[in-house]
Amino acid sequence: MFTNSKIFRIAKREFKRILERKTLYFLIIILPLFIYMLIGSIYKNEIMRELPTAVIDYDHSQLSRTAIQMIESSGSIAIKEYLVSPDEIKSEFRKGKIQGAIVIPYNFEKDAKSGKQTSITVYKNSSNVIVGSLLLKEASTIIKTISVGVQLKKIQSSGKTKEEAMNIMMPIKLDTHSLYNPNYSYVNYFIPGLVTFILQMMIMIASVLIISSEFAHETFSEVLELSGGSEISILFGKAIPHILINSASAFLIVGVIFPLFGVTVNGNYLLVISLFIIFIIVCVMFGIMISSIFKDQFMATEVAVFINTPGFIFSGFTFPLWGMPVIHNIFGNMMPYTHFLSAFVKLSQMNARLFAIKYDLIILISFIIVSVVVSLLMIRMRVRNYEK
C-alpha cells in the first residue's frame, strides 16, 4: 500500500513540517501571494499615460497652437509646464516635475508653409529608457502628422485631389504589424516575467531548507528511521509536498492572478500549466540539490540567493541574450529560468506548440535529471556519514 510506503510517510511528515514551521509556510504560501498581488497592482494601468511634459512656444502661431493641442490630446503626454527658455528644462528635470520638453521655434508656421525646413526640438529624460522611448515615439508621431498636414494643404492648393496629394507625398507606404503585444502593455510584459521569477526564487529559497534544516534542527535521525536509510525515499518523500503546494501556486498564477490583472494568455492553458509544473519540479529539485550539498542552512540559503540574483538579468527578459557578449550568453543559458521564460513566452503569447519549445524542454528536463542524480549521491553520503 502506498499509504504505508516510506515515501508517503516522509511526505506526510514534510507536509506537517511546512504547516508547523512559520518560515517555510511564509516562504511557500504567504509571501508569494502578497508579492504577486503587489506586482499586479503596480502595472495594472498597462501603459504609461500623461507623461509630464513642458512646452516652449517661440512662434505663438496658429500652427504652433495646433501642435500643442495635438500634444495635449495624445493621451500619453500631459503638458504640465510652459517655459520660456531651454535653460529651465534641465532644472525642471532635476526637480522631477517633467519627463520631457518640446520646443517650437520662431517662424515655425511661416517656414513650414513656405516650404523651408523647420524643426521641433524634443528633450526627453533618457535616464529611464522606457519613459524616454515612449515620449520620443509619441512626439515623433505628432510631428509627422503635423508635417503631413502642412504638405497636404500645400499640394492640394495646386489643384490636386487629396488622394493625388497623398500619393505624391508618400509614394511608398510603411505598413507595420505589432504581434503578440500590440499595445506595448506593461501588464503582458512585466507581470508574467516578474511573477514567474519571484516564483522561482521563493521555491528555491524554501527548497534549500528541506535537507539542511534537518541537520540544523538535529532531526535527520527521524528521516532516517522513516526512510529506512533509503536516499530515494528521502528525496522524493521530501520533494513531493513542495511540488504539490507550488503546483497550486501555478494554478493560482495562471487561473487567478493573470485574469485578475488582465494578462493575456493566447496559448493553450493546459500546455502553459504543464510547463509551469515542469519548471516547479526543476526549482524544487535544484533547491534540494543545494540543500543536500550544504549542511549549513545559512550557507545553503546564501548559495540559492547567489544563483537566483543574476538569473533575472541573464534570462533575456530585460535585454536579449543574442545582444550579450558570448560569455554572458553562455552563462544565461546555464540558468533554468532562461529556458522556462523562453518557452513560456512562446506558449502563452505566441500560441506556439510543443515542437517550438522542444529545446527549452530538453534543457529543463536535463536540469531535473542532474539535480536528482546529484541529490541522491549527496543524500547517500549524508546517510552513511550519519550512520557511522
C-alpha positions in Angstrom: 0.0 0.0 0.0 1.3 3.5 -0.9 0.0 4.8 2.5 2.4 2.5 4.2 5.3 3.3 1.9 8.4 5.1 3.1 7.9 7.9 0.6 4.4 8.5 1.8 5.4 8.6 5.5 8.2 11.1 4.8 5.9 13.2 2.6 3.2 13.2 5.3 5.9 14.4 7.8 7.1 17.1 5.4 3.5 18.5 5.0 3.3 18.7 8.7 6.7 20.5 8.9 5.6 23.0 6.3 2.4 23.9 8.3 4.2 24.0 11.7 7.3 25.9 10.7 6.4 29.5 10.1 9.5 30.2 7.8 8.5 27.5 5.3 4.8 28.4 5.5 5.6 32.0 4.9 8.0 31.4 2.0 5.8 28.9 0.2 2.3 30.3 0.7 2.0 33.8 2.2 4.9 35.8 0.7 4.4 34.7 -2.9 0.7 35.6 -2.9 1.5 39.0 -1.4 4.2 39.7 -4.0 2.0 38.6 -6.9 -0.8 41.0 -5.9 1.7 43.8 -5.3 3.3 43.4 -8.7 0.0 43.1 -10.5 -1.3 46.3 -8.8 1.8 48.2 -9.9 1.3 47.6 -13.6 -2.5 47.4 -13.7 -2.7 50.5 -15.9 -1.0 48.6 -18.7 0.8 51.5 -20.3 2.2 54.8 -19.1 -0.1 57.8 -19.8 0.1 61.5 -19.3 3.9 61.8 -19.1 4.5 65.2 -17.6 6.0 67.5 -20.3 6.9 71.1 -20.7 6.4 73.3 -23.8 8.3 76.3 -25.1 6.4 78.1 -27.9 8.5 80.8 -29.5 6.2 81.1 -32.5 2.7 81.7 -30.9 1.1 81.0 -34.3 -2.0 79.1 -35.3 0.1 76.1 -36.4 2.1 76.1 -33.1 -1.2 76.2 -31.1 -2.5 73.3 -33.2 0.7 71.3 -32.4 0.2 72.0 -28.7 -3.4 70.9 -28.9 -2.4 67.6 -30.6 0.2 67.0 -27.9 -2.4 67.6 -25.2 -4.9 65.2 -26.8 -2.4 62.4 -27.3 -3.2 60.7 -24.0 0.4 59.7 -23.4 1.7 63.3 -22.9 0.4 65.8 -20.5 1.6 69.4 -20.7 2.4 70.5 -17.1 4.7 73.5 -17.7 5.0 76.4 -20.1 8.6 77.5 -20.1 10.3 80.5 -21.7 13.9 79.3 -22.0 15.7 76.0 -22.7 17.8 76.7 -19.6 14.8 75.9 -17.5 14.4 72.4 -18.9 17.2 70.7 -17.0 16.2 72.4 -13.8 12.6 71.1 -14.2 14.0 67.6 -15.0 16.1 67.7 -11.8 13.0 68.7 -9.7 11.1 65.8 -11.1 8.3 68.0 -12.4 8.7 66.9 -16.1 9.9 63.9 -18.1 10.2 65.7 -21.4 10.1 69.1 -23.1 9.0 70.2 -26.6 10.4 73.5 -28.1 8.6 75.1 -31.1 11.0 77.6 -32.9 10.5 81.1 -34.1 8.9 81.4 -37.6 7.6 77.8 -37.3 4.4 78.4 -39.2 5.9 80.7 -41.8 8.8 78.4 -42.7 6.6 75.3 -42.8 4.1 76.9 -45.2 6.8 78.4 -47.4 8.5 75.1 -47.8 11.6 75.9 -45.8 12.7 73.3 -43.4 11.9 73.9 -39.8 12.2 71.7 -36.7 10.5 70.9 -33.4 13.1 70.0 -30.7 12.2 67.3 -28.2 14.1 66.9 -24.9 13.5 63.6 -23.1 14.6 62.1 -19.8 16.6 59.1 -21.0 17.7 58.1 -17.5 14.6 56.0 -17.8 14.9 54.2 -21.2 11.2 53.3 -21.3 10.0 56.8 -20.5 12.4 58.3 -23.0 11.4 55.9 -25.8 7.7 56.4 -25.2 8.0 60.2 -25.2 10.0 60.1 -28.4 7.6 57.8 -30.1 4.6 60.0 -29.2 6.3 63.2 -30.2 7.5 61.8 -33.5 4.0 60.6 -34.4 2.6 64.1 -33.6 5.3 65.9 -35.5 4.9 63.6 -38.6 1.1 64.2 -38.5 1.6 68.0 -38.5 4.2 67.8 -41.3 2.0 65.7 -43.5 -0.9 68.1 -42.9 1.1 71.1 -43.9 2.4 69.4 -47.1 -1.0 68.1 -47.9 -2.6 71.5 -47.9 0.3 72.9 -50.0 -0.1 70.3 -52.7 -3.9 70.5 -52.7 -3.7 74.2 -53.3 -2.2 73.5 -56.7 -5.3 71.7 -57.7 -4.5 68.1 -56.7 -7.1 65.9 -55.0 -6.4 64.7 -51.5 -5.6 61.2 -52.8 -3.3 62.5 -55.5 -1.5 64.7 -52.9 -1.0 61.7 -50.6 0.4 59.6 -53.5 2.9 62.4 -54.3 4.0 62.8 -50.6 4.1 59.1 -49.8 4.8 57.0 -52.9 5.9 54.1 -50.6 3.7 53.4 -47.6 5.0 51.8 -44.5 2.6 49.1 -43.2 3.6 47.8 -39.7 2.1 45.0 -37.7 2.9 44.6 -34.0 2.5 41.0 -32.9 1.9 39.3 -29.5 1.8 42.6 -27.5 0.5 45.2 -30.0 -0.4 47.8 -27.3 3.1 47.6 -25.7 1.2 46.7 -22.5 3.2 46.6 -19.3 0.7 44.0 -18.0 1.6 41.5 -20.6 5.3 42.2 -20.5 6.3 42.8 -16.9 3.8 40.9 -14.8 4.5 37.4 -16.3 8.3 37.9 -16.1 8.4 39.3 -12.6 5.8 36.9 -11.1 7.5 33.8 -12.6 10.9 34.9 -11.4 9.6 35.5 -7.9 8.0 32.0 -8.0 11.4 30.5 -8.8 13.2 32.5 -6.1 10.7 31.6 -3.4 10.7 27.9 -4.3 14.5 27.7 -4.3 14.9 29.6 -1.1 12.4 27.3 0.6 13.8 24.2 -1.0 17.3 24.7 0.2 16.0 24.3 3.7 14.5 20.9 3.0 17.6 18.8 3.8 19.8 21.3 5.5 17.1 22.2 8.1 17.1 18.6 9.3 20.7 18.9 10.3 20.2 22.4 11.8 17.4 21.1 14.0 19.1 17.8 14.6 16.1 15.8 13.2 17.8 13.9 10.5 17.6 10.7 12.6 13.7 10.9 12.2 14.1 11.0 8.4 16.5 8.0 8.5 14.1 6.0 10.6 11.1 6.7 8.4 13.1 6.0 5.2 15.0 3.0 6.4 18.1 4.7 5.1 16.7 4.9 1.5 18.0 8.0 -0.2 15.3 7.7 -2.9 12.6 7.7 -0.2 14.2 10.7 1.5 14.5 12.7 -1.8 11.0 12.1 -3.2 9.2 12.0 0.1 10.5 15.5 0.9 10.2 16.8 -2.6 6.6 15.8 -3.4 4.8 18.1 -0.8 6.7 21.1 -2.1 6.0 20.2 -5.7 2.3 19.8 -5.0 2.0 23.0 -3.0 3.9 25.1 -5.6 1.9 23.5 -8.4 -1.2 25.0 -6.7 0.7 28.3 -7.0 0.9 27.7 -10.7 -2.8 27.3 -11.0 -3.2 30.5 -8.9 -1.0 32.5 -11.2 -2.5 31.3 -14.4 -6.1 31.0 -13.2 -6.4 33.9 -10.8 -3.5 36.4 -10.9 -3.3 36.7 -14.7 -7.1 37.1 -15.3 -7.4 39.5 -12.3 -4.8 41.9 -13.8 -5.7 41.4 -17.4 -2.6 39.4 -18.5 -3.5 37.8 -21.9 -2.7 34.1 -22.4 -3.0 33.4 -26.2 -1.9 29.8 -26.0 -3.3 26.5 -24.7 -3.8 26.8 -20.9 -3.1 23.1 -20.4 0.3 23.4 -22.1 1.1 26.6 -20.0 0.2 24.9 -16.8 2.2 21.8 -17.7 5.2 24.0 -18.4 4.8 25.7 -15.0 4.7 22.3 -13.3 7.9 21.1 -15.0 9.5 24.4 -14.0 8.4 24.0 -10.4 9.9 20.5 -10.4 13.2 22.0 -11.7 13.2 24.6 -8.9 12.4 22.2 -6.1 14.9 19.6 -7.2 17.6 22.3 -7.8 16.9 23.6 -4.4 17.1 20.2 -2.8 20.4 19.6 -4.6 21.9 22.7 -3.0 20.3 21.7 0.4 21.9 18.2 0.2 25.3 19.6 -0.7 25.5 22.2 2.1 24.6 21.0 5.6 24.7 24.6 6.9 21.3 26.2 6.5 22.6 29.7 6.2 25.2 28.7 3.5 22.6 26.9 1.5 20.4 29.9 1.5 23.3 32.2 0.5 24.1 29.9 -2.4 20.4 29.9 -3.6 20.3 33.7 -3.4 23.6 34.0 -5.3 22.4 31.7 -8.1 18.9 33.4 -8.4 20.0 37.0 -8.3 21.7 37.1 -11.8 19.1 34.7 -13.2 16.7 37.6 -14.0 19.4 39.7 -15.6 20.7 36.9 -17.8 17.3 35.4 -18.7 16.9 37.7 -21.7 13.9 39.4 -20.1 15.3 42.9 -19.9 18.0 42.6 -22.6 18.1 39.9 -25.3 20.6 37.1 -24.9 21.7 37.4 -28.5 22.8 41.0 -27.8 25.0 40.0 -24.9 28.7 39.1 -25.1 29.3 35.3 -25.7 30.4 34.6 -22.1 27.2 36.2 -20.8 25.1 34.4 -23.3 26.6 31.0 -22.2 26.0 31.9 -18.5 22.4 32.9 -19.3 21.8 29.5 -21.0 23.0 27.7 -17.9 20.1 29.2 -15.9 16.8 27.2 -15.8 14.8 30.4 -15.7 16.1 31.4 -19.1 14.7 28.3 -20.8 11.4 28.5 -18.8 10.9 32.1 -19.8 11.7 31.4 -23.5 9.2 28.5 -23.5 6.6 30.5 -21.5 6.6 33.4 -23.9 6.3 31.1 -26.9 3.4 29.2 -25.4 1.4 31.9 -23.7 1.9 34.9 -26.0 2.8 33.4 -29.4 0.4 30.4 -29.2 3.2 28.1 -30.2 3.0 24.3 -30.0 5.3 21.8 -28.2 7.6 21.5 -31.2 8.6 25.2 -30.9 9.8 24.7 -27.3 11.4 21.3 -27.5 14.9 22.7 -27.0 13.8 24.5 -23.8 12.0 21.4 -22.5 15.1 19.2 -23.1 17.2 21.7 -21.1 14.6 21.9 -18.2 14.3 18.1 -18.0 18.1 17.9 -18.0 18.2 20.2 -15.0 15.8 17.8 -13.2 17.9 14.7 -14.1 21.2 16.3 -12.9 19.6 17.6 -9.7 18.1 14.3 -8.9 21.3 12.4 -9.5 23.5 14.8 -7.5 20.9 14.9 -4.7 20.8 11.1 -4.4 24.5 10.9 -4.3 24.8 13.6 -1.7 22.0 12.2 0.5 23.6 8.7 0.3 26.8 10.2 1.6 24.9 12.0 4.4 23.2 8.8 5.4 26.5 6.9 5.5 28.3 9.6 7.5 25.4 9.8 9.9 25.3 6.1 10.5 29.0 5.9 11.3 
